[in-house]
Amino acid sequence: MIDKNLSKLKNDLPDYNIDNYKNGIFQKYNSKKNSKIFHFSKMAFALIVLIMFIFIVGLSTYAIKVDAEEYKNAVEFFEANELSLEGLTRYEIKEIYTDITTNKFKYQKTGGVIVESIKSKLPGYSIEIENISSSELNCVWELWAKLRKQKDISEVYYDYVPYMVEDNNHILEYTKYIFTKYESGKECWNLDIYYSIRGYIEKDNCLFVYGNQLSYYSTEDAKKTYITKVSSDGEIIWQQEFKDSNRFYKIIINNDNSLTAFTNRTAHSSYLKIYNLNSNGDILKSSENYFKDYSVENVVKLKEYYLVYLEDREYNTKFEKINFDGIVETEFSYQDEKYRYFFTDMIEFDNQVYLSAYAVPYFDKPLNWGGEIRSLLDILNEMDYDTITDEYVLNLFKDHYKAVLFICDKNNGDLKTFYTVDSAIGSNFLIENGNLTWNVEYFENMTYSVATSSFTFGGVTRVYNYMYDEKGRFIGVNKTDNLRIFRK
């Protein structure tokens, strides 16, 4: 109808091109239609871009939130387990956290953080972690977890830094220790000690620090030992120098606040020098003994004499009784065809001498290596290393060791009573409230390591208290939470 009318109109208006008019109408219509489609496409594309942007931002925000939560958890884990964050990046903290909580113990930084924490509780603790296995590091972590629960940790710490001194055109290197006292976790004071600290004793709010000064040049002047008395506020009260000594075995603070110091004269342990000092640190007298082929392993002061424990290179042991004038009075030893005994502590109680020790099966092979653990090494060396488990090694140790208590006549050393405890080693004595406590260490775990240089066997022992009344009668045993490091 439209076309018919247009055709008629075209005939009536010969000068006007009705077809062009018609085509123009259709072009405008199509142009408007395409414009709407294009506009809709642009809006759709913009919407997609907006959605993608919101999605990416959402993912990023979520990732940041997850990372922050993970880092927060890692920091809380470090704080809860008393691990130091010092020197660690955010990434390293999270990696160590993941490494420990997943029980992998493979991240290179994990071992160092754990060991430094143990050192904060046990000054002098050392373990080679460069080639340590995951299972060994796991044991170290378990040790730290148990140590954190112990409350009888000293609040005195010391660490060393080297310093140089020029002498006669030679540069001598010495060691300076930083000695720090804490109370309730807060530092009270610190003190520079210009010798190598070997130990300290606390009594009457004072510290008695002792150690030795050794340079790389082995001159007589460099072989000195020192005792320093330090007040409760970190001030040096007095310091005594011993020029003819090489190192201390131990020092004892007597009831009258006088001191007895046991030192070695040379680098060899065959000499024993005994010094008596008054409460002001002045040397009153001294004595010296030489034991030739034997080394001094321990020495104690009893009521009437000094008792010295000696051991030679063939692991033969003996005791020397020395009076207070420095004269040897009696010598005695304990031999057995089935066992060798190694003594760890000595004390006088109930008018008798108590000796703490441990026993291992007797060995008489050439002792160029191995000693008391040689038979264990012989067994393990015959095995494939990958088949050796910690449980197997622990059982070997339990079968190998016995804790032993000797009760002896105080005058001649004759044995009166003999106690043994399987799967353990005898440790130190304590006297409290008139009763004697014999600490015995039971083996709880043990690892065999051929990669570590500082030890071959490493583990943890738990202390049990064996108690005796004032007449020496056994009154009971108590399991404690006290854990100790074992190294061989």
HUQUIUR-V299954 format. One record per pair of residues at least 6 apart in sequence whose ideal C-beta (glycine too) atoms are under 8 Angstrom apart, sorted by sequence separation. I is the first residue (numbers start at 0). J is the second residue. D is the distance in whole Angstrom. If there is no record, write none. Layout:
# HUQUIUR-V299954
I;J;D
I;J;D
This chain:
# HUQUIUR-V299954
9;15;8
76;82;8
77;83;8
97;103;8
98;104;6
104;110;8
118;124;5
146;152;8
164;170;8
165;171;8
180;186;7
181;187;6
200;206;7
201;207;8
229;235;6
230;236;5
252;258;6
253;259;6
264;270;4
276;282;6
277;283;6
299;305;7
310;316;5
321;327;5
322;328;6
346;352;8
347;353;8
407;413;6
429;435;7
430;436;7
448;454;7
449;455;7
451;457;7
467;473;6
468;474;5
77;84;6
98;105;6
117;124;5
163;170;5
164;171;5
179;186;6
180;187;5
199;206;5
200;207;5
214;221;4
228;235;7
229;236;7
251;258;7
263;270;5
275;282;7
276;283;6
298;305;6
299;306;5
309;316;7
320;327;7
321;328;7
333;340;6
345;352;7
346;353;5
366;373;8
369;376;5
407;414;6
408;415;6
428;435;6
429;436;4
448;455;7
466;473;7
467;474;6
9;17;4
84;92;6
87;95;7
98;106;4
128;136;7
131;139;8
163;171;7
180;188;5
199;207;6
213;221;6
227;235;6
228;236;4
250;258;6
251;259;4
263;271;7
264;272;5
274;282;6
275;283;5
298;306;7
308;316;7
309;317;5
319;327;5
320;328;5
345;353;7
369;377;8
379;387;6
406;414;8
407;415;6
428;436;7
447;455;7
448;456;8
465;473;7
466;474;5
8;17;6
9;18;8
97;106;8
163;172;6
164;173;6
179;188;7
180;189;7
199;208;5
212;221;7
213;222;7
228;237;5
250;259;7
251;260;8
262;271;8
263;272;7
275;284;5
298;307;5
309;318;7
320;329;4
345;354;6
362;371;8
364;373;7
405;414;6
406;415;5
428;437;6
429;438;7
447;456;6
448;457;6
466;475;5
74;84;7
99;109;6
114;124;7
162;172;8
163;173;8
179;189;4
198;208;8
199;209;7
227;237;8
228;238;7
250;260;5
251;261;8
261;271;6
262;272;5
274;284;8
275;285;7
297;307;8
298;308;7
308;318;6
309;319;6
319;329;8
320;330;7
344;354;8
345;355;7
406;416;4
428;438;7
446;456;7
466;476;7
6;17;8
95;106;6
98;109;5
128;139;8
161;172;6
162;173;6
178;189;6
179;190;8
198;209;6
211;222;8
212;223;5
227;238;4
249;260;8
250;261;7
261;272;7
274;285;5
297;308;4
307;318;7
319;330;6
320;331;8
344;355;4
362;373;6
405;416;8
406;417;8
426;437;8
427;438;5
445;456;6
446;457;5
465;476;5
466;477;7
5;17;5
94;106;5
114;126;6
161;173;7
162;174;8
177;189;6
178;190;5
196;208;6
197;209;6
198;210;7
211;223;7
212;224;8
226;238;7
227;239;8
249;261;5
261;273;6
262;274;7
273;285;6
295;307;6
296;308;5
306;318;6
307;319;4
318;330;7
342;354;6
343;355;5
359;371;5
362;374;6
404;416;8
405;417;6
406;418;8
425;437;7
426;438;4
445;457;7
446;458;6
464;476;7
82;95;8
95;108;6
126;139;7
161;174;6
162;175;5
177;190;8
178;191;8
196;209;8
197;210;4
211;224;5
212;225;7
225;238;6
226;239;5
247;260;7
248;261;4
260;273;7
261;274;8
272;285;6
273;286;5
295;308;8
296;309;6
306;319;8
307;320;8
317;330;6
318;331;5
342;355;7
343;356;6
379;392;8
404;417;7
425;438;8
426;439;6
445;458;4
463;476;6
464;477;4
94;108;7
95;109;5
114;128;6
160;174;8
161;175;7
177;191;6
178;192;5
196;210;4
197;211;7
210;224;7
211;225;7
225;239;7
247;261;7
248;262;7
259;273;7
260;274;4
272;286;7
273;287;8
295;309;6
296;310;5
306;320;6
307;321;6
317;331;7
318;332;7
342;356;4
343;357;7
360;374;6
403;417;7
404;418;4
425;439;6
426;440;5
444;458;5
463;477;7
77;92;7
159;174;5
160;175;6
176;191;7
177;192;8
195;210;5
209;224;7
210;225;6
225;240;6
226;241;8
247;262;5
248;263;7
259;274;7
272;287;5
294;309;7
305;320;8
306;321;8
317;332;4
341;356;6
359;374;8
403;418;7
404;419;8
424;439;7
425;440;8
443;458;7
444;459;5
463;478;6
464;479;6
5;21;6
159;175;7
175;191;6
176;192;4
192;208;6
194;210;5
195;211;6
209;225;7
224;240;8
225;241;7
246;262;7
247;263;8
258;274;8
259;275;6
260;276;7
271;287;7
293;309;4
294;310;6
304;320;5
305;321;4
316;332;6
340;356;5
341;357;6
379;395;8
403;419;5
423;439;5
424;440;5
442;458;6
443;459;5
463;479;7
91;108;5
95;112;6
111;128;6
159;176;5
160;177;7
175;192;7
176;193;8
194;211;6
195;212;7
209;226;5
223;240;6
224;241;4
245;262;7
246;263;5
258;275;8
259;276;8
270;287;7
271;288;5
290;307;8
293;310;6
294;311;7
304;321;6
305;322;8
315;332;8
316;333;8
340;357;7
341;358;8
378;395;7
402;419;7
403;420;8
423;440;6
443;460;6
461;478;7
462;479;5
74;92;7
77;95;8
110;128;4
158;176;7
159;177;7
175;193;5
176;194;7
178;196;7
192;210;7
194;212;4
195;213;7
208;226;7
209;227;7
223;241;6
244;262;4
245;263;5
257;275;7
258;276;4
270;288;7
271;289;8
293;311;5
304;322;5
305;323;7
340;358;5
341;359;8
401;419;5
402;420;4
423;441;5
442;460;6
443;461;5
461;479;7
70;89;6
73;92;5
77;96;7
157;176;5
158;177;6
176;195;7
193;212;7
207;226;6
208;227;5
223;242;6
241;260;7
244;263;7
245;264;6
257;276;6
258;277;8
270;289;6
271;290;7
288;307;8
290;309;6
292;311;5
303;322;8
304;323;7
339;358;7
401;420;7
420;439;5
422;441;6
423;442;7
441;460;6
462;481;4
73;93;5
76;96;5
157;177;7
173;193;7
174;194;7
176;196;5
207;227;7
208;228;8
222;242;8
224;244;4
244;264;6
245;265;5
257;277;5
258;278;8
269;289;6
270;290;8
292;312;7
296;316;8
303;323;8
338;358;4
339;359;6
375;395;5
401;421;6
422;442;6
440;460;4
441;461;5
461;481;7
462;482;7
87;108;7
110;131;6
157;178;5
173;194;8
174;195;5
207;228;6
208;229;6
222;243;8
223;244;7
224;245;7
241;262;6
243;264;6
245;266;6
257;278;6
269;290;5
338;359;7
339;360;8
375;396;7
401;422;8
402;423;4
404;425;6
440;461;7
441;462;8
461;482;6
462;483;6
70;92;7
73;95;8
117;139;7
156;178;8
157;179;7
206;228;7
207;229;8
220;242;8
222;244;7
224;246;6
256;278;4
258;280;8
269;291;6
338;360;6
339;361;6
400;422;7
401;423;7
402;424;5
403;425;6
440;462;6
441;463;6
460;482;7
461;483;8
70;93;6
73;96;4
76;99;8
113;136;7
155;178;7
156;179;5
205;228;6
206;229;4
222;245;5
224;247;6
248;271;7
255;278;7
264;287;7
269;292;7
335;358;8
337;360;7
338;361;6
339;362;7
400;423;7
402;425;4
439;462;7
440;463;8
459;482;5
460;483;5
69;93;6
72;96;7
73;97;8
76;100;7
155;179;7
205;229;6
226;250;6
269;293;6
271;295;5
293;317;7
304;328;7
316;340;7
337;361;6
375;399;6
397;421;7
398;422;8
400;424;6
402;426;8
438;462;5
439;463;5
459;483;7
460;484;8
87;112;7
114;139;7
117;142;7
121;146;7
155;180;6
156;181;7
205;230;6
269;294;6
270;295;8
314;339;6
316;341;7
336;361;6
374;399;7
397;422;4
438;463;7
439;464;8
459;484;7
460;485;5
110;136;5
113;139;6
117;143;5
120;146;5
154;180;7
155;181;7
180;206;8
204;230;8
205;231;7
257;283;8
268;294;4
269;295;7
316;342;7
335;361;7
396;422;8
438;464;6
439;465;6
458;484;8
459;485;7
69;96;8
109;136;7
113;140;6
116;143;6
120;147;8
154;181;4
204;231;4
267;294;8
268;295;5
271;298;7
314;341;8
372;399;8
437;464;7
438;465;8
457;484;8
458;485;5
105;133;6
154;182;6
244;272;6
268;296;8
436;464;5
437;465;4
457;485;7
83;112;7
104;133;4
110;139;7
117;146;6
120;149;8
194;223;8
243;272;7
290;319;7
436;465;7
437;466;8
456;485;7
457;486;6
82;112;6
103;133;7
104;134;8
113;143;6
178;208;7
194;224;8
341;371;7
436;466;5
437;467;7
456;486;7
457;487;8
82;113;7
194;225;5
205;236;7
241;272;8
288;319;8
310;341;8
435;466;7
436;467;8
456;487;4
83;115;6
104;136;4
120;152;5
213;245;8
226;258;7
263;295;7
273;305;7
339;371;7
434;466;6
435;467;4
454;486;4
455;487;6
83;116;7
104;137;5
211;244;8
241;274;7
288;321;7
404;437;6
434;467;6
453;486;7
454;487;6
82;116;5
122;156;6
176;210;8
211;245;7
226;260;6
261;295;8
308;342;5
434;468;6
81;116;6
102;137;7
122;157;7
157;192;7
192;227;7
211;246;5
433;468;8
434;469;7
80;116;8
83;119;8
104;140;7
122;158;8
159;195;7
211;247;7
271;307;6
424;460;7
426;462;7
433;469;5
435;471;8
119;156;7
159;196;8
210;247;7
239;276;7
261;298;5
288;325;7
308;345;7
402;439;5
423;460;8
81;119;8
174;212;8
209;247;5
224;262;6
286;324;7
287;325;7
402;440;7
157;196;5
173;212;7
190;229;6
286;325;2
288;327;6
306;345;5
360;399;7
443;482;7
285;325;8
359;399;6
423;463;8
434;474;7
445;485;7
99;140;6
173;214;6
209;250;5
239;280;4
241;282;8
259;300;6
359;400;6
172;214;6
237;279;6
238;280;7
239;281;8
358;400;7
359;401;8
400;442;7
171;214;4
172;215;6
190;233;5
207;250;6
222;265;8
237;280;4
239;282;7
357;400;6
358;401;5
440;483;6
442;485;7
155;199;7
171;215;7
188;232;6
189;233;7
357;401;6
171;216;6
187;232;8
188;233;3
190;235;7
207;252;6
297;342;7
302;347;6
357;402;6
358;403;5
397;442;6
420;465;8
440;485;7
155;201;7
187;233;7
296;342;8
297;343;8
299;345;5
301;347;4
306;352;7
356;402;8
357;403;6
396;442;5
169;216;7
248;295;6
253;300;8
297;344;7
299;346;7
355;402;8
356;403;4
418;465;8
273;321;8
297;345;7
355;403;8
356;404;8
197;246;7
198;247;7
248;297;8
249;298;7
251;300;5
355;404;6
356;405;7
393;442;6
396;445;5
171;221;8
197;247;6
200;250;7
202;252;5
226;276;7
248;298;6
354;404;7
393;443;8
395;445;8
155;206;7
178;229;8
198;249;7
207;258;7
209;260;7
301;352;7
353;404;7
354;405;4
393;444;6
198;250;8
200;252;6
228;280;6
273;325;6
314;366;6
353;405;7
354;406;8
393;445;4
180;233;6
203;256;8
313;366;6
353;406;6
354;407;6
392;445;5
202;256;8
226;280;7
312;366;7
352;406;8
353;407;8
392;446;7
351;406;6
352;407;5
389;444;6
392;447;5
416;471;8
314;370;6
351;407;6
352;408;7
389;445;6
314;371;7
351;408;7
352;409;5
389;446;5
426;483;8
351;409;6
389;447;8
350;409;6
352;412;7
387;447;6
396;456;7
358;419;7
404;465;8
347;409;6
396;458;7
80;143;8
338;401;8
340;403;6
80;144;7
351;415;7
392;456;7
384;449;7
393;458;7
406;471;7
81;147;6
357;423;8
80;147;7
357;424;4
357;425;5
379;447;6
356;425;5
355;425;4
355;426;6
333;405;7
355;427;7
355;428;6
353;428;6
376;455;7
331;411;7
348;428;8
329;410;8
331;412;3
333;414;7
343;424;7
344;425;8
375;456;8
329;411;6
331;413;8
343;425;6
344;426;7
346;428;4
348;430;7
353;435;7
355;437;6
329;412;7
343;426;6
344;427;5
345;428;8
355;438;8
372;455;7
343;427;7
344;428;5
346;430;7
353;437;7
372;456;7
349;435;8
348;435;5
346;435;8
320;412;7
318;412;6
303;409;8
301;409;7
372;487;5
371;487;8
349;467;8
348;467;8
349;469;7
351;471;7
349;470;6
349;471;4
348;471;7
138;389;7
134;389;7
141;444;7
138;444;6
138;446;5
135;446;5
134;446;7
135;448;6
145;459;7
132;448;7
135;451;8
131;448;8
142;459;5
132;450;7
141;459;7
131;450;7
138;457;7
130;450;4
131;451;7
138;458;7
130;451;7
138;459;7
135;457;7
127;450;8
127;451;4
126;451;7
127;452;5
127;453;5
126;453;6
125;453;6
126;454;8
151;481;7
126;457;7
149;480;6
148;480;6
149;481;6
149;482;7
145;480;8
146;482;6
145;482;5
142;482;7
142;484;7
124;484;7
121;484;7
